[in-house]
Amino acid sequence: MQIRALRKHGAPLHILAPGKAYRRDNPDATHSPMFHQVEGLAVDTDITFADLKGTLDFFCRKFFGEKVRTSFHPTYFPFTEPSGEVSISCFVCEGRGSDNSGQICRTCKGSGWMEVMGCGMVHPEVLRAGGVDPERYSGWAFGLGIERFAMVKYDIHDIQLFFQSDMRFLEQFG
Ligand SMILES: [Zn+2]
């Protein structure tokens, strides 16, 4: 979506692009060959990684709760450089990894953190392909899975439940 939107609208550009995503994955509790993704893109002058961190930190606190902290780890994605994985502190055990009685937290499996999305600074080649001068503009982007966010927020352990149209499951969101 990034290059298509940049070619159509030019810079500066701020967009959210929700849609279906397809991937070669065998269906199991955490994988589905089709899922829903929201891609975010901001291209403007003077955009930095700090803007990306601030935006995603704000979003995670609004979505998961004000006590949630975010953590960014370097990783590799082909279309961003540098790239990062975003984790949030577990909102159930508040990052401790266990409950008050010392039981390991089921939600974060004891780590205190949960990985929720990927992000990074838009690669200059992507800007160039979109007809935008990377000397003048920079940008950040993120991609998140909607089912993944719902699983974390509502403590759902099987992604397949979203695609089975079982009323007993769906009614909890009514
Ligand atoms: Zn936890």
Boltz pocket constraint, residues with backbone or C-beta under 6 A from the ligand:
constraints:
  - pocket:
      binder: B
      contacts: [[A, 90], [A, 91], [A, 92], [A, 93], [A, 94], [A, 95], [A, 96], [A, 97], [A, 98], [A, 105], [A, 106], [A, 107], [A, 108], [A, 109], [A, 110], [A, 112], [A, 113]]
      max_distance: 6.0
